[in-house]
Amino acid sequence: MRNFSRFTNIIFSFSFLILILIIGVIGFLIIEPQYTLLEAVYMTIITITTVGFREVHEPTPGTMIFISLLIVTSFGTFAYAVSAISAYIIDGEFRAYFKEYKVKAVVSKLTNHVVICGYGRNGSQAVTVMEKHNQPFVIVENDATVIEDIKKHSPEALIVVGDATHDEILMEAGIEKAKSLITTLPSDSNNLFVVLSARSINKGLKIISRASEDNSDKKLRIAGANNVIMPDKIGGAHMASLVMKPDIIEFIDYISAQEQIDINLEEISFDELPSQFKNKTITEIGIRKLTGANIIGLKGSDGEFVINPKPNTTIASKTKMFVLGTPDQIKKLKELFHV
């Protein structure tokens, strides 16, 4: 906003200078009829810049008075415009303004990206994972110090500066064309506002919200969140699980996207399958035969999970498959299904 305000001042100064130039040219043409248009422009420019070149014609008393008034009214504006432009360039604000403009242009063309509101501990972890998997994302952040930190650690990140609880900021982040939103603001009430706004703009958006208080979970889901994550509760449960079943939990961590750059666990929906594989059984699809990867689970159209599904299970509409394999196997799988 500061850059925009400074830029607006420069535009205003230039506009005023052009107005003075027009007034000066018209004035010289009226007071000195022998002046041509070019001579009137020349006289106006050397007058408002006070460079001191020789006049085109010997000035009459009327011309002297007009020149004096023109100098008095224009010199301050000219000096301000020059100083404003110099400061704008020297401070790097000129570059920052056009970088911000470039970011807006890139964001406006994004589709199926992720909007991340808030770059705290949770938001920064989400950004790390998105970068590892080359998932396009946009960060919405309002804290200048945090924004500098983002630029230092993720120089290529697309940042929309503003309050994520405002609809216009979410629109600027391309929420209407995004596939998912992650809101990790420190206040549950602010996360609630973000969820409500995002859901009203994009009905099909997948929304994941952070929550701190136990009673916030239900409210966020009613507002439109698909998933609500409580980091403290999950962290405690995870530590307890490491005590009870350490090897199993370490194995799950090993194959999860959080720990591995190469994805070993992939989710494939019915809509992503080529037509020849739709409404087929697991045996008929032959994922293991074609790629070497294994279907370890399903999420049915009713939302129920099936662990280690039977070979004769049909992959019907709204079904999702969870496939486990090595990086090479997952690569073959993505090439096969164009994921």
C-alpha positions as CSV (number, residue, x, y, z in Angstrom):
1,M,0.0,0.0,0.0
2,R,2.9,2.4,0.7
3,N,4.3,1.7,-2.7
4,F,0.9,2.3,-4.3
5,S,0.5,5.6,-2.4
6,R,4.0,6.8,-3.5
7,F,3.2,5.8,-7.1
8,T,-0.1,7.7,-6.9
9,N,1.7,10.8,-5.8
10,I,4.1,10.6,-8.7
11,I,1.2,10.2,-11.2
12,F,-0.5,13.2,-9.6
13,S,2.7,15.3,-9.8
14,F,3.1,14.4,-13.5
15,S,-0.5,15.2,-14.2
16,F,-0.1,18.6,-12.6
17,L,3.1,19.3,-14.6
18,I,1.3,18.4,-17.9
19,L,-1.5,20.8,-16.9
20,I,1.1,23.6,-16.2
21,L,2.8,22.8,-19.6
22,I,-0.6,23.2,-21.4
23,I,-1.3,26.4,-19.5
24,G,2.1,27.7,-20.3
25,V,1.9,26.9,-24.0
26,I,-1.5,28.5,-24.3
27,G,-0.4,31.5,-22.3
28,F,2.7,32.2,-24.5
29,L,0.6,31.8,-27.7
30,I,-2.0,34.3,-26.4
31,I,0.5,36.9,-24.9
32,E,3.0,36.6,-27.8
33,P,1.1,36.0,-31.1
34,Q,4.4,35.8,-33.0
35,Y,5.4,32.6,-31.2
36,T,4.9,29.3,-33.0
37,L,3.6,26.2,-31.2
38,L,7.1,24.8,-31.0
39,E,8.5,28.0,-29.6
40,A,5.7,28.2,-27.0
41,V,6.5,24.6,-25.9
42,Y,10.2,25.4,-25.8
43,M,9.6,28.6,-23.7
44,T,7.3,26.8,-21.3
45,I,9.8,24.0,-20.7
46,I,12.8,26.2,-20.1
47,T,10.7,28.3,-17.8
48,I,9.3,25.6,-15.5
49,T,12.7,23.8,-15.4
50,T,14.5,27.2,-14.8
51,V,17.5,26.1,-16.9
52,G,18.2,29.7,-18.0
53,F,18.4,29.4,-21.8
54,R,17.9,32.5,-23.9
55,E,14.3,33.5,-24.8
56,V,13.2,33.0,-28.4
57,H,12.0,36.6,-28.6
58,E,12.7,39.6,-26.4
59,P,10.0,39.4,-23.7
60,T,7.5,42.2,-23.4
61,P,6.4,43.4,-19.9
62,G,3.3,41.1,-20.1
63,T,5.5,38.1,-21.0
64,M,7.8,38.8,-18.1
65,I,4.9,38.9,-15.7
66,F,3.5,35.6,-17.2
67,I,6.9,33.9,-17.0
68,S,7.3,35.0,-13.3
69,L,3.9,33.5,-12.4
70,L,4.7,30.3,-14.3
71,I,8.0,29.9,-12.5
72,V,6.4,30.4,-9.1
73,T,3.5,28.0,-9.7
74,S,5.5,25.3,-11.4
75,F,8.9,25.2,-9.7
76,G,7.7,23.5,-6.5
77,T,5.7,20.9,-8.4
78,F,8.6,20.1,-10.7
79,A,11.1,19.8,-7.8
80,Y,8.7,17.5,-5.9
81,A,8.1,15.3,-8.9
82,V,11.9,14.9,-9.5
83,S,12.5,14.1,-5.8
84,A,9.6,11.6,-5.6
85,I,10.8,9.7,-8.7
86,S,14.4,9.7,-7.4
87,A,13.3,8.3,-4.0
88,Y,11.0,5.8,-5.7
89,I,13.9,4.4,-7.7
90,I,16.6,4.6,-5.1
91,D,14.4,3.0,-2.4
92,G,13.6,0.1,-4.7
93,E,9.9,0.9,-4.6
94,F,9.7,1.2,-8.4
95,R,11.0,-2.4,-8.7
96,A,8.8,-3.5,-5.9
97,Y,5.7,-2.0,-7.4
98,F,6.2,-3.7,-10.8
99,K,7.1,-7.0,-9.0
100,E,3.8,-6.7,-7.2
101,Y,2.1,-6.0,-10.5
102,K,3.8,-9.1,-12.0
103,V,2.7,-11.3,-9.1
104,K,-0.9,-10.1,-9.7
105,A,-0.6,-10.9,-13.4
106,V,0.7,-14.5,-12.6
107,V,-1.9,-15.1,-10.0
108,S,-4.7,-14.1,-12.3
109,K,-3.7,-16.9,-14.7
110,L,-3.5,-19.6,-12.0
111,T,-6.0,-22.5,-11.8
112,N,-6.1,-25.4,-9.4
113,H,-3.7,-23.8,-7.1
114,V,-3.6,-23.7,-3.3
115,V,-4.2,-20.5,-1.3
116,I,-2.4,-20.5,2.0
117,C,-3.6,-17.9,4.5
118,G,-1.0,-17.1,7.1
119,Y,2.7,-18.0,7.2
120,G,3.2,-19.1,10.8
121,R,4.6,-22.4,11.9
122,N,1.9,-24.4,10.2
123,G,1.7,-22.2,7.1
124,S,5.4,-22.3,6.5
125,Q,5.4,-26.1,6.7
126,A,2.6,-26.2,4.2
127,V,4.6,-24.0,1.9
128,T,7.6,-26.4,2.2
129,V,5.6,-29.4,1.2
130,M,4.0,-27.5,-1.7
131,E,7.4,-26.5,-3.0
132,K,8.7,-30.0,-2.8
133,H,5.9,-31.3,-4.9
134,N,5.8,-28.4,-7.4
135,Q,2.2,-27.6,-6.4
136,P,1.3,-24.0,-7.4
137,F,0.3,-21.9,-4.4
138,V,-0.3,-18.3,-3.3
139,I,0.4,-17.0,0.2
140,V,-1.8,-14.4,1.8
141,E,0.0,-12.5,4.5
142,N,-0.4,-9.1,6.1
143,D,2.7,-8.8,8.4
144,A,5.6,-6.9,6.7
145,T,8.2,-8.7,8.9
146,V,6.8,-12.1,7.9
147,I,6.6,-11.1,4.3
148,E,10.3,-10.3,4.3
149,D,11.0,-13.7,5.9
150,I,9.0,-15.4,3.1
151,K,11.0,-13.6,0.5
152,K,14.2,-14.7,2.1
153,H,13.3,-18.4,2.4
154,S,11.0,-18.7,-0.7
155,P,12.1,-16.0,-3.1
156,E,9.8,-17.3,-5.9
157,A,6.7,-17.6,-3.8
158,L,3.7,-15.6,-4.9
159,I,2.5,-13.3,-2.1
160,V,-0.7,-11.3,-1.9
161,V,-0.3,-8.7,0.8
162,G,-3.5,-8.1,2.8
163,D,-6.0,-9.3,5.4
164,A,-7.2,-12.8,4.4
165,T,-10.6,-12.1,6.1
166,H,-11.4,-9.6,3.4
167,D,-13.2,-11.0,0.3
168,E,-11.3,-8.7,-2.1
169,I,-7.9,-10.1,-0.9
170,L,-9.1,-13.7,-1.4
171,M,-10.3,-12.7,-4.8
172,E,-6.9,-11.2,-5.5
173,A,-5.3,-14.6,-4.5
174,G,-7.5,-16.3,-7.2
175,I,-9.7,-18.1,-4.7
176,E,-12.5,-18.6,-7.3
177,K,-10.1,-20.7,-9.5
178,A,-8.2,-22.4,-6.6
179,K,-8.7,-26.1,-5.8
180,S,-7.8,-25.8,-2.1
181,L,-7.4,-23.3,0.7
182,I,-5.3,-23.7,3.9
183,T,-6.0,-21.2,6.6
184,T,-3.5,-21.2,9.5
185,L,-4.2,-17.8,11.1
186,P,-3.5,-17.7,14.8
187,S,-7.1,-16.7,15.7
188,D,-9.9,-19.2,15.3
189,S,-12.4,-16.4,14.7
190,N,-10.3,-15.1,11.8
191,N,-10.0,-18.6,10.4
192,L,-13.8,-18.8,10.6
193,F,-14.2,-15.6,8.6
194,V,-11.8,-16.9,6.0
195,V,-13.7,-20.2,5.7
196,L,-17.0,-18.4,5.4
197,S,-15.7,-16.0,2.7
198,A,-13.9,-18.7,0.7
199,R,-16.9,-21.1,0.8
200,S,-19.3,-18.3,-0.4
201,I,-17.0,-17.5,-3.3
202,N,-16.0,-21.1,-4.4
203,K,-18.5,-23.8,-3.5
204,G,-16.3,-26.6,-4.8
205,L,-13.2,-25.5,-2.9
206,K,-11.5,-27.9,-0.5
207,I,-10.9,-26.0,2.7
208,I,-8.5,-27.0,5.5
209,S,-8.4,-24.9,8.6
210,R,-6.3,-24.7,11.7
211,A,-8.0,-24.6,15.1
212,S,-6.8,-24.0,18.6
213,E,-9.9,-24.4,20.7
214,D,-11.8,-27.7,21.0
215,N,-15.2,-25.9,20.4
216,S,-13.9,-24.3,17.2
217,D,-13.8,-27.6,15.3
218,K,-17.6,-27.9,14.9
219,K,-18.1,-24.2,14.0
220,L,-15.4,-24.3,11.3
221,R,-17.0,-27.4,9.7
222,I,-20.4,-25.8,9.8
223,A,-18.9,-22.7,8.1
224,G,-17.6,-24.9,5.3
225,A,-14.3,-26.4,6.2
226,N,-13.7,-29.9,4.9
227,N,-11.0,-30.6,7.4
228,V,-10.1,-29.0,10.7
229,I,-6.6,-29.6,12.1
230,M,-5.7,-29.0,15.7
231,P,-1.8,-29.1,15.7
232,D,-1.4,-29.4,19.5
233,K,-3.8,-32.4,19.7
234,I,-2.3,-34.1,16.7
235,G,1.2,-33.5,18.0
236,G,0.3,-35.1,21.4
237,A,-1.4,-38.1,19.8
238,H,1.5,-38.6,17.5
239,M,4.0,-38.6,20.4
240,A,1.9,-41.1,22.3
241,S,1.7,-43.3,19.3
242,L,5.5,-43.3,19.0
243,V,5.6,-44.7,22.5
244,M,2.9,-47.4,21.8
245,K,3.8,-48.3,18.2
246,P,7.1,-46.7,17.3
247,D,8.0,-48.7,14.2
248,I,4.6,-48.4,12.6
249,I,4.5,-44.6,13.2
250,E,8.0,-44.2,11.9
251,F,7.1,-46.2,8.8
252,I,4.0,-44.1,8.2
253,D,6.1,-40.9,8.5
254,Y,8.7,-42.4,6.1
255,I,6.1,-42.9,3.3
256,S,4.2,-39.7,3.9
257,A,4.7,-36.6,1.8
258,Q,5.9,-34.7,4.8
259,E,9.2,-36.7,4.9
260,Q,9.9,-37.7,1.4
261,I,10.6,-35.5,-1.6
262,D,9.5,-38.3,-4.0
263,I,5.9,-39.2,-3.3
264,N,5.5,-42.9,-2.3
265,L,1.8,-42.7,-1.5
266,E,-0.5,-41.4,-4.2
267,E,-4.2,-40.6,-4.2
268,I,-6.1,-41.2,-7.5
269,S,-9.8,-40.3,-7.9
270,F,-12.3,-41.9,-10.3
271,D,-12.4,-38.7,-12.4
272,E,-8.6,-38.9,-13.0
273,L,-8.9,-42.4,-14.5
274,P,-8.8,-42.7,-18.3
275,S,-12.2,-43.9,-19.6
276,Q,-11.0,-47.4,-20.3
277,F,-10.3,-47.9,-16.5
278,K,-13.5,-46.5,-15.1
279,N,-16.1,-48.8,-13.5
280,K,-13.5,-51.7,-13.7
281,T,-12.4,-54.0,-10.9
282,I,-9.0,-53.6,-9.3
283,T,-8.0,-56.8,-11.1
284,E,-9.2,-55.4,-14.5
285,I,-7.4,-52.1,-14.0
286,G,-4.2,-54.0,-13.2
287,I,-2.2,-51.2,-11.5
288,R,0.2,-53.7,-9.9
289,K,0.8,-55.5,-13.2
290,L,1.3,-52.2,-15.2
291,T,3.3,-50.2,-12.7
292,G,4.3,-52.5,-9.8
293,A,2.5,-50.2,-7.3
294,N,-0.2,-51.5,-4.9
295,I,-3.7,-50.2,-4.0
296,I,-3.6,-50.3,-0.2
297,G,-7.0,-48.6,0.4
298,L,-10.1,-47.0,-1.0
299,K,-12.5,-44.2,-0.1
300,G,-15.9,-45.2,-1.4
301,S,-18.7,-42.9,-2.7
302,D,-20.3,-43.0,0.7
303,G,-17.1,-41.6,2.4
304,E,-16.2,-44.9,4.0
305,F,-12.6,-46.2,3.9
306,V,-11.7,-49.7,2.9
307,I,-8.3,-51.0,3.9
308,N,-6.6,-53.6,1.6
309,P,-9.6,-53.9,-0.8
310,K,-10.4,-57.2,-2.5
311,P,-9.3,-57.7,-6.2
312,N,-12.9,-57.8,-7.4
313,T,-13.8,-54.4,-5.9
314,T,-15.2,-52.1,-8.6
315,I,-13.8,-48.6,-8.9
316,A,-17.1,-46.7,-9.3
317,S,-17.9,-43.0,-9.5
318,K,-16.7,-40.8,-6.6
319,T,-14.3,-43.5,-5.5
320,K,-10.7,-42.7,-4.6
321,M,-7.7,-45.1,-4.6
322,F,-4.7,-44.9,-2.3
323,V,-1.7,-46.4,-4.1
324,L,1.7,-47.2,-2.5
325,G,4.9,-47.7,-4.5
326,T,8.5,-46.7,-5.0
327,P,9.2,-43.4,-6.7
328,D,9.7,-45.1,-10.1
329,Q,6.4,-47.0,-9.7
330,I,4.5,-43.9,-8.8
331,K,6.1,-42.1,-11.8
332,K,4.8,-44.9,-14.1
333,L,1.4,-44.7,-12.5
334,K,1.2,-40.9,-13.1
335,E,2.2,-41.4,-16.7
336,L,-0.4,-44.1,-17.2
337,F,-3.2,-42.1,-15.7
338,H,-1.9,-38.7,-16.7
339,V,-2.1,-37.6,-13.0
